[in-house]
Every structure is written in C-alpha cells, then in structure tokens.
C-alpha cells in the first residue's frame, strides 16, 4: 500500500536521489502570467460577443435565468472527472499508484494549465509525478504521451460515433481552401528520415537515444499486456469524457435546453478537439467559441449558446484552478511533484 506521506519507489526501478526527492514543481505561475491570462480571457469573450453580434448585457440577462440547482450539479459532475483521470494515470504504468495523489494531480494540472497549453501542461505534470513515484524517465515520458494519445483517440471515436446520431446545421462554404503545400509535406518527411538516420548512425546519439526508446517501448508493451491497466487507462479516459458530457447536459438543462447524450458528446468532444489545436492556455477563446458553435449547430439560439459555453467553461477551466492550487501545494509538500 502506498502511503500518502512519502513518495513511494517502484520495485525494481532505479533509486531516486535526495535532490529528486526535494519537493518542487516544474512550473511556477507568476503574477504577470495571470495578468496575461486575464487579458486573454477578456479579449476572447469580447471577440466572441462581437462575432455573435451579442451584447454583454444580453448574455448577463441569460445567465440570470439559469436554474441554480442544475448549475451546481454541472459543477460537481465536471469535478468528478478528476477521479476518472486519476484512474487513467494509474493505467499508464505497471507501478502500483495510490488513487488519491493521482486524483490530486488532475486538479493540480488545472492550475498549471492557466499559463501553458493543456496537453503540454498535462504531459509535463504527469512526467514529473511519475518520476517522483520512481518510474524510469523514458517510461514516464511514454506514459504521459500514451495518456494524452488515448484521450485524443477516445475523443475522436466518440465524436465519430455521435455524428451518426446527430443532425447538425453547418455552413461548409467557408471550409474550402488551398491544399497543403506539397513541398512542406516533403520537407517534414525528409526531416523525419534524417533524424532517424542520424540517431542510428552517430554513436553518441545512438548510445543516448536508443536505450531510452527501448526502455519506453518495453514499458509500454509491459503495460499493454496487463488487462487491468488497459481497463484503467481506456475506462478512465472514457469515463472522463462522458462525465464532461453529463456536466454539459446539466448546464444545458439549467438554461432549459434539452439535448440527448449523442448531442452532448458531439458538442463536448468536438470543442475539446478543436481547442486542443489552439496553442493558448486551456484553449481560451477557442473552447468557448467551439462550445457555442456546436450548440448553435444543434439549433440553440446564439445568446443561450454563448451563456452555456461561458458557464461550462467556469466548471471546467476557470474555477478548478482554485482547488488545483491547493492540490499542487499538497502534492509538493508530500513530495509527489
């Protein structure tokens, strides 16, 4: 059993040095970072309101009509995703990880994501956490990448599944554009090939990179062979996406919008995938616009759609850093990050 007061080591893994055991975080959120994020938030909401031709007064009036009990339910469901995410982290490595620190890690990531893109923040925090738990570096890197990759795979699968049950109104006239430059694609291909050749042919690089890659692949293969780990990883990520959809459903009901599960999954996963492509902290602006656009495509009026998007982002991005900061302090004090 893993005690919460000390960072456990993994049997068979390399021992951690005293320097590694010193509690510290890999990222510090500074005051100027928060000011920049606040400015980005204000700008994003101003642009969204202008594009939708909606005044802030109209949005405020819509926000006041929401049912408080359903809003609270939406908030609670959104925070339940921390448990699902913690279970998924346990499924990325063979090491027996205690659930509580893994759940706290998900909340801490919300705080870190205030100033870094979501995927980057999650991978970096997972890496730090797993290394502190005694997982070798290459395997910890692979575990973070696998967790992020599985999240994207499940989002895409859910989106494709939901599309078969959802009828949307989308203007495709603006989607056409020039095809990707073939020279750029060729350059990317050449860069990949050159990197591989240099890694294999230069002894210095080969001695440093090849063992790390082998260790990472060995860790991935060892985890993939364990049924319980597969269930934790895929089940945890699937549960997190469904909980987000249920949270969105409760928020929609608070504004008297009735959507079925397929529609909720479509809006939530679609917004998650789109905002993940935008290199801003937490997908600020892109996530709100994507949520509102998805709801509008399902027939929700623009004012209500923007109000729902703002409310849902409160539950999933703007409020969680409050308890995420507390979680990060706890993880740091206990030596988990």
C-alpha positions in Angstrom: 0.0 0.0 0.0 1.4 3.4 -0.9 1.5 5.9 2.0 0.4 9.4 1.3 3.1 11.0 3.3 6.2 9.8 1.3 6.8 9.3 -2.4 6.9 5.5 -2.9 9.5 3.8 -5.1 8.8 1.2 -7.6 10.2 -2.2 -7.0 13.0 -2.9 -9.5 13.3 0.8 -10.6 16.3 3.0 -10.1 16.5 4.7 -6.7 15.8 8.4 -6.6 18.4 10.8 -5.4 17.9 13.2 -2.5 17.8 16.0 -5.0 15.0 14.4 -6.8 13.1 13.9 -3.6 13.1 17.6 -2.7 9.5 18.9 -3.2 9.4 21.3 -6.1 7.2 21.9 -9.1 8.3 22.0 -12.7 6.4 25.2 -13.4 5.8 28.4 -11.4 2.8 30.5 -12.2 3.8 34.2 -11.8 1.6 37.2 -11.3 2.3 38.5 -14.8 1.3 35.2 -16.2 -2.1 35.5 -14.5 -2.5 39.1 -15.8 -1.8 37.9 -19.3 -4.3 35.1 -19.0 -6.9 37.6 -17.6 -6.3 39.9 -20.6 -6.6 36.9 -23.0 -9.9 35.9 -21.4 -11.3 39.4 -21.7 -10.2 39.7 -25.3 -11.6 36.3 -26.2 -15.0 37.0 -24.7 -15.1 40.4 -26.4 -14.3 38.9 -29.8 -16.9 36.0 -29.3 -19.6 38.5 -28.4 -18.8 40.7 -31.4 -18.7 37.8 -33.8 -22.1 36.5 -32.5 -23.4 40.1 -32.5 -24.5 39.7 -28.9 -24.1 42.4 -26.2 -22.7 41.5 -22.8 -25.9 42.8 -21.3 -27.9 40.3 -23.2 -25.6 37.5 -22.1 -25.8 38.6 -18.5 -29.6 38.6 -18.6 -29.4 35.0 -20.0 -27.1 33.9 -17.2 -29.5 35.2 -14.6 -32.2 32.8 -15.9 -30.3 29.6 -15.1 -31.5 27.1 -12.5 -29.1 27.2 -9.6 -29.5 23.5 -8.6 -28.7 22.3 -12.1 -25.7 24.6 -12.3 -24.4 23.1 -9.1 -24.9 19.6 -10.5 -23.0 20.6 -13.6 -20.1 21.9 -11.4 -20.0 18.7 -9.4 -20.0 16.4 -12.4 -17.2 18.3 -14.0 -15.0 17.8 -10.9 -15.8 14.1 -10.9 -13.6 13.9 -14.0 -10.6 14.2 -11.7 -11.3 10.7 -10.3 -11.6 9.3 -13.8 -8.4 11.0 -14.9 -6.6 9.7 -11.8 -7.7 6.1 -12.7 -6.4 6.6 -16.2 -2.9 7.7 -14.9 -2.8 4.5 -12.9 -3.3 2.6 -16.1 -0.2 4.1 -17.9 2.4 2.3 -15.7 2.9 -1.0 -14.0 3.8 0.7 -10.7 1.0 0.5 -8.1 0.0 4.1 -7.7 -2.3 5.3 -4.9 -5.5 6.8 -6.2 -5.6 10.0 -4.0 -2.3 11.5 -5.4 -3.4 10.7 -8.9 -6.7 12.5 -8.4 -5.0 15.5 -6.8 -2.6 15.5 -9.8 -5.6 16.1 -12.2 -6.7 19.1 -10.1 -3.1 20.4 -10.0 -2.9 20.2 -13.8 -5.9 22.6 -14.0 -3.8 25.2 -12.1 -0.7 24.7 -14.3 -2.8 24.9 -17.4 -3.6 28.6 -16.6 -0.4 29.5 -18.3 0.5 26.7 -20.6 -1.4 24.8 -23.4 -3.5 22.0 -21.9 -1.7 19.0 -23.5 1.7 20.3 -22.7 0.8 21.0 -19.0 -0.7 17.6 -18.5 2.2 15.7 -20.1 4.8 17.7 -18.1 3.0 17.2 -14.8 2.5 13.5 -15.5 6.2 13.2 -16.2 7.2 14.9 -13.0 4.7 13.0 -10.9 5.7 9.6 -12.3 9.4 10.2 -12.0 8.8 11.2 -8.3 7.0 7.9 -7.9 10.1 6.0 -9.1 9.1 5.3 -12.7 12.2 5.5 -15.0 12.4 8.6 -17.1 11.8 7.1 -20.6 8.8 5.1 -19.3 7.4 8.2 -17.6 7.7 10.1 -20.9 6.0 7.3 -22.7 3.2 7.0 -20.1 2.4 10.7 -20.4 2.3 10.5 -24.2 0.2 7.4 -24.1 -2.3 9.0 -21.7 -2.6 12.1 -24.0 -2.8 9.9 -27.1 -5.6 7.7 -25.6 -7.5 10.8 -24.6 -7.4 12.0 -28.2 -8.3 8.6 -29.7 -11.3 8.3 -27.4 -12.4 11.9 -28.2 -12.3 11.1 -32.0 -14.0 7.8 -31.6 -16.8 9.4 -29.5 -17.2 12.2 -32.0 -17.5 9.9 -35.0 -20.0 7.7 -33.1 -22.1 10.7 -32.0 -22.1 12.1 -35.6 -24.1 9.1 -36.7 -26.9 10.1 -34.3 -26.7 13.9 -34.6 -28.1 16.2 -37.3 -26.3 19.5 -37.4 -26.6 22.6 -39.5 -23.1 23.6 -40.6 -22.1 26.2 -43.2 -19.4 24.5 -45.3 -18.9 27.3 -47.8 -16.0 28.7 -45.7 -14.3 25.4 -45.2 -12.7 25.2 -48.7 -9.2 26.4 -49.0 -5.9 25.7 -50.7 -4.4 22.2 -50.4 -1.4 21.8 -48.2 1.9 22.7 -49.8 3.5 19.5 -51.1 6.9 21.0 -50.5 6.2 21.4 -46.9 5.0 17.9 -46.6 8.1 16.6 -48.4 10.3 18.7 -46.1 8.7 17.2 -43.0 9.2 13.7 -44.4 12.9 14.4 -45.1 13.4 15.8 -41.6 11.9 12.6 -40.1 14.1 10.4 -42.2 17.3 12.4 -41.5 16.6 12.4 -37.8 16.2 8.6 -37.8 19.4 8.1 -39.9 21.4 10.4 -37.6 20.1 8.7 -34.5 21.1 5.2 -35.8 24.4 6.1 -37.4 26.0 8.5 -34.9 27.3 6.5 -31.9 26.9 9.4 -29.4 23.3 9.9 -30.3 22.7 6.1 -30.5 24.0 5.5 -27.1 21.8 8.1 -25.5 18.6 7.7 -27.5 18.3 4.1 -28.5 18.3 2.7 -24.9 15.8 5.3 -23.8 13.5 4.4 -26.7 13.9 0.7 -25.9 13.1 1.3 -22.3 10.0 3.3 -23.2 8.7 0.7 -25.6 9.4 -2.1 -23.1 7.3 -0.2 -20.5 4.5 0.4 -23.0 4.4 -3.2 -24.0 4.5 -4.4 -20.4 1.6 -2.2 -19.5 -0.4 -3.1 -22.7 -0.2 -6.8 -21.7 -2.0 -6.3 -18.4 -5.8 -6.3 -18.8 -6.3 -4.3 -15.6 -4.1 -1.5 -16.8 -5.9 -1.4 -20.2 -9.2 -1.1 -18.4 -7.9 1.7 -16.1 -6.4 3.7 -19.0 -9.2 3.4 -21.5 -12.0 3.2 -19.0 -10.8 6.2 -17.1 -10.5 8.4 -20.1 -13.9 7.3 -21.5 -15.5 8.0 -18.1 -13.9 11.4 -18.0 -15.3 12.3 -21.5 -18.8 11.1 -20.5 -18.7 12.9 -17.2 -17.9 16.1 -19.1 -20.8 15.4 -21.4 -23.1 14.9 -18.5 -21.9 18.1 -16.9 -22.7 19.9 -20.1 -26.1 18.3 -20.1 -26.8 19.6 -16.6 -25.7 23.1 -17.6 -27.9 23.0 -20.7 -30.9 21.9 -18.6 -30.2 24.9 -16.3 -31.0 27.0 -19.3 -34.0 24.9 -20.3 -32.1 23.3 -23.2 -32.8 19.6 -23.7 -30.1 17.6 -25.6 -29.7 13.8 -25.8 -26.4 12.1 -24.9 -25.2 11.9 -28.5 -25.6 15.6 -29.0 -23.8 16.4 -25.7 -20.9 14.1 -26.7 -20.8 15.8 -30.1 -20.5 19.3 -28.7 -18.2 18.4 -25.8 -15.7 16.2 -27.8 -15.8 18.5 -30.8 -15.0 21.5 -28.7 -12.2 19.6 -26.9 -10.5 18.5 -30.1 -10.7 22.0 -31.7 -9.5 23.9 -28.7 -6.6 21.3 -28.3 -5.3 22.6 -31.7 -5.0 26.2 -30.4 -1.7 26.9 -28.6 -3.3 29.0 -25.8 -3.6 28.1 -22.1 -6.6 25.9 -21.7 -7.7 26.7 -25.2 -9.0 30.1 -24.0 -11.3 31.6 -26.6 -11.3 28.6 -28.9 -13.0 26.3 -26.3 -15.8 28.8 -25.7 -16.3 29.5 -29.4 -16.3 25.8 -30.2 -18.9 25.0 -27.5 -21.1 27.8 -28.6 -20.7 26.9 -32.3 -21.6 23.3 -31.5 -24.7 24.3 -29.6 -25.8 26.7 -32.4 -25.3 23.9 -35.0 -27.8 21.9 -32.9 -30.4 24.6 -33.1 -29.7 26.5 -29.8 -30.1 30.3 -30.2 -26.9 32.2 -30.1 -27.4 34.1 -26.8 -28.2 31.0 -24.9 -25.4 29.0 -26.6 -22.8 31.7 -25.5 -24.2 31.7 -22.0 -24.0 27.9 -21.8 -20.4 28.0 -23.1 -19.3 30.6 -20.5 -21.0 28.6 -17.7 -19.5 25.3 -18.8 -16.0 26.8 -19.0 -16.4 28.1 -15.5 -16.9 24.5 -14.3 -14.1 23.0 -16.4 -11.4 25.7 -16.6 -11.8 28.9 -14.6 -12.9 27.6 -11.2 -10.9 24.3 -10.9 -7.5 26.1 -10.6 -8.7 27.3 -7.2 -8.7 23.8 -5.7 -6.0 22.9 -8.2 -3.6 25.3 -6.4 -4.4 23.6 -3.1 -3.8 20.2 -4.7 -0.5 21.4 -6.2 0.7 22.6 -2.8 -0.3 19.3 -1.2 1.5 17.3 -3.8 4.5 19.4 -3.4 4.5 19.2 0.4 4.2 15.4 0.2 7.0 15.1 -2.4 4.9 13.8 -5.3 5.9 16.6 -7.7 
